[in-house]
Amino acid sequence: MKSRVPHTYVLLIGLLALAAVTTWIIPAGSYTRVVEQGREVVDPLSYHLVEAQPAGLGAFILAFPRGLREIAEIVFYIFIIGGAFGVLNRTGVIQAGVSALVRRLGQNKALIVPLLTVVFALGGGTIGIAEETLVFLPALLLLARSLGYDSLVAGGIALVGANAGFAAAFMNPFTVGVAQGIVGLPLFSGMGFRLGLWAVMTAVTVVFMTRYARRVGAKPELSRMFEFDKTREPLPDADKAEPFTRKHPLVLAALLGALVLLVVGAIRWHWGILELSGLFFGLALMSGPLGGLSLDDTVRAFIQGAADITYAALIVGLARATLVVLRDARVIDTITHALVVTTQGWSSWLSAVGIYLMQNLLHFIVPSGSGQAAVSMPILAPLGDLVGVTRQTNVLAYQLGNGLTNVFIPTQGYFMAALGILKIPWTTWVRWLLPLLAIWLAIGCGAVILANAIRLGPF
């Protein structure tokens, strides 16, 4: 009898229950937070025990709605993305555009996976795209299926590609920039080393994605998503696909304009989730009439698109719930302190590896890049000073520990939302990605050891 894999929501509720139980076991503790140069940082010598506040039944039940409230910006961002793509789908521009692209590629269709993977890796390495990948998933899913690939290829192009670049970023302002600022390093110093690391990580990821796409394209039944992908809405036959008419270039121009604004807004104007939500709401209002829809049809398409993505939107709050329980029970600082104590007295290179491993473990309970930097760098940077690990190596260990498992851990909200959009079970994704993740972790460990050996600086 074939074993039944639990629903992703069931897995997350189980994780939430486990977190609640551990709050009765792990002592409550806290570091003192201080503000330095406008940033809240942790005093590394200030850890102390505090009154225990273990999670009871009420805290467990309220964790999900509280998680939704805390991360409401991303939840509604996902609803708006769903609504915008519902309108775009109704105009037919995505289907017509993908069909035209597939026809034009001809014998060169094998190039599309490596090229797009590199593009997303570049976005991850520069502007730190993460939540922004959600925007591209519906179109990538249609493109991958039209090329004869599966939904794992669609998710891999955006999520895995961007994450390879994010983890090895050479100028990501949300991780490298924040961490270097906290420890006093010149902004984006050590870029040459990180550029080399980015190239290696991206190359390995491109090879993984290309080989998998080639295998699944040649023998679709090898895909873990084969049976489910057959149940998706059938693709239109090539000769029946909607032709690219005069209305489609107008809608496509609006979409491309929105994507350009997304990049410029993130880099130049420091746009956040709120501004991006407004951008895609505006795109929905504009693309409907441009695509020949009445205002009533535009609104109906928007509502249907938002409804179709409910699974993905709600899962973000459920992923957050685990962190709500651990934080409110005041055990996160205790876990961090225990990790720090473990490495005391180690040699320089072993301490560097220990810091790298600690950052990977800490990321599970602090999935925010800037949040993890604020919690860990004030503690681990002085520890590194004492054991001979340069601050640049410390930042490298942090950015790798923060980034490598972004598209693996179930507490990372945008990642779980992406799986919801693609309708890929978390367990299926994990089994597929695990070989690449093992390679990523090994490369990251090697990079930290090399950085420590060459005394990567300036200090």
FENWO-V956003 format. One record per residue. N is the residue number from 0. BURIAL is I if it has 9 or more other C-alpha atoms within 8 Angstrom, else O. Layout:
# FENWO-V956003
<<N | BURIAL> <N | BURIAL>>
This chain:
# FENWO-V956003
<<0 | O> <1 | O> <2 | O> <3 | O> <4 | O> <5 | O> <6 | O> <7 | I> <8 | O> <9 | O> <10 | I> <11 | I> <12 | I> <13 | O> <14 | I> <15 | I> <16 | I> <17 | O> <18 | I> <19 | I> <20 | I> <21 | O> <22 | I> <23 | I> <24 | O> <25 | O> <26 | I> <27 | I> <28 | I> <29 | I> <30 | I> <31 | O> <32 | O> <33 | O> <34 | O> <35 | O> <36 | O> <37 | O> <38 | O> <39 | I> <40 | I> <41 | I> <42 | I> <43 | I> <44 | O> <45 | O> <46 | I> <47 | O> <48 | O> <49 | O> <50 | O> <51 | O> <52 | I> <53 | O> <54 | I> <55 | O> <56 | O> <57 | O> <58 | I> <59 | I> <60 | O> <61 | O> <62 | I> <63 | I> <64 | I> <65 | I> <66 | I> <67 | I> <68 | O> <69 | O> <70 | I> <71 | I> <72 | O> <73 | I> <74 | I> <75 | I> <76 | I> <77 | I> <78 | I> <79 | I> <80 | I> <81 | I> <82 | I> <83 | I> <84 | I> <85 | I> <86 | I> <87 | I> <88 | I> <89 | O> <90 | I> <91 | I> <92 | I> <93 | I> <94 | I> <95 | I> <96 | I> <97 | I> <98 | I> <99 | I> <100 | O> <101 | I> <102 | O> <103 | O> <104 | O> <105 | O> <106 | O> <107 | O> <108 | I> <109 | I> <110 | O> <111 | O> <112 | I> <113 | I> <114 | O> <115 | I> <116 | I> <117 | I> <118 | I> <119 | I> <120 | I> <121 | I> <122 | I> <123 | I> <124 | I> <125 | I> <126 | I> <127 | I> <128 | I> <129 | I> <130 | O> <131 | O> <132 | I> <133 | I> <134 | O> <135 | I> <136 | I> <137 | I> <138 | I> <139 | I> <140 | I> <141 | I> <142 | I> <143 | I> <144 | I> <145 | I> <146 | I> <147 | I> <148 | I> <149 | I> <150 | I> <151 | I> <152 | I> <153 | I> <154 | I> <155 | I> <156 | I> <157 | I> <158 | I> <159 | I> <160 | I> <161 | I> <162 | I> <163 | I> <164 | I> <165 | I> <166 | I> <167 | I> <168 | I> <169 | I> <170 | I> <171 | I> <172 | I> <173 | I> <174 | I> <175 | I> <176 | I> <177 | I> <178 | I> <179 | I> <180 | I> <181 | I> <182 | I> <183 | O> <184 | I> <185 | O> <186 | O> <187 | I> <188 | O> <189 | I> <190 | I> <191 | O> <192 | O> <193 | I> <194 | I> <195 | O> <196 | I> <197 | I> <198 | O> <199 | O> <200 | I> <201 | I> <202 | O> <203 | O> <204 | I> <205 | I> <206 | I> <207 | I> <208 | I> <209 | I> <210 | O> <211 | I> <212 | I> <213 | I> <214 | I> <215 | I> <216 | I> <217 | O> <218 | O> <219 | I> <220 | O> <221 | O> <222 | O> <223 | O> <224 | I> <225 | I> <226 | O> <227 | O> <228 | I> <229 | O> <230 | O> <231 | O> <232 | O> <233 | O> <234 | O> <235 | O> <236 | O> <237 | O> <238 | O> <239 | O> <240 | I> <241 | O> <242 | O> <243 | I> <244 | O> <245 | O> <246 | I> <247 | I> <248 | I> <249 | I> <250 | I> <251 | I> <252 | O> <253 | I> <254 | I> <255 | O> <256 | O> <257 | I> <258 | O> <259 | O> <260 | O> <261 | I> <262 | O> <263 | I> <264 | I> <265 | I> <266 | I> <267 | O> <268 | O> <269 | O> <270 | I> <271 | O> <272 | I> <273 | I> <274 | O> <275 | I> <276 | I> <277 | O> <278 | I> <279 | I> <280 | I> <281 | O> <282 | I> <283 | I> <284 | I> <285 | I> <286 | I> <287 | I> <288 | I> <289 | I> <290 | I> <291 | O> <292 | I> <293 | O> <294 | O> <295 | O> <296 | I> <297 | I> <298 | I> <299 | O> <300 | I> <301 | I> <302 | I> <303 | I> <304 | I> <305 | I> <306 | I> <307 | O> <308 | I> <309 | I> <310 | I> <311 | I> <312 | I> <313 | I> <314 | I> <315 | I> <316 | I> <317 | I> <318 | I> <319 | I> <320 | I> <321 | I> <322 | I> <323 | I> <324 | I> <325 | I> <326 | I> <327 | I> <328 | I> <329 | I> <330 | I> <331 | I> <332 | I> <333 | I> <334 | O> <335 | I> <336 | I> <337 | O> <338 | I> <339 | I> <340 | O> <341 | O> <342 | I> <343 | O> <344 | O> <345 | O> <346 | O> <347 | I> <348 | I> <349 | O> <350 | I> <351 | I> <352 | I> <353 | I> <354 | I> <355 | I> <356 | I> <357 | I> <358 | I> <359 | I> <360 | I> <361 | I> <362 | I> <363 | I> <364 | I> <365 | I> <366 | I> <367 | O> <368 | I> <369 | I> <370 | I> <371 | I> <372 | I> <373 | I> <374 | I> <375 | I> <376 | I> <377 | I> <378 | I> <379 | I> <380 | I> <381 | I> <382 | I> <383 | I> <384 | I> <385 | O> <386 | I> <387 | O> <388 | I> <389 | I> <390 | I> <391 | I> <392 | I> <393 | I> <394 | I> <395 | I> <396 | I> <397 | I> <398 | I> <399 | I> <400 | I> <401 | I> <402 | I> <403 | I> <404 | I> <405 | I> <406 | I> <407 | O> <408 | O> <409 | I> <410 | I> <411 | I> <412 | I> <413 | I> <414 | I> <415 | I> <416 | I> <417 | I> <418 | I> <419 | I> <420 | I> <421 | I> <422 | O> <423 | I> <424 | I> <425 | I> <426 | O> <427 | I> <428 | I> <429 | I> <430 | O> <431 | O> <432 | I> <433 | O> <434 | O> <435 | I> <436 | I> <437 | O> <438 | O> <439 | I> <440 | I> <441 | O> <442 | I> <443 | I> <444 | I> <445 | O> <446 | I> <447 | I> <448 | I> <449 | O> <450 | I> <451 | I> <452 | O> <453 | O> <454 | I> <455 | I> <456 | I> <457 | O> <458 | O>>
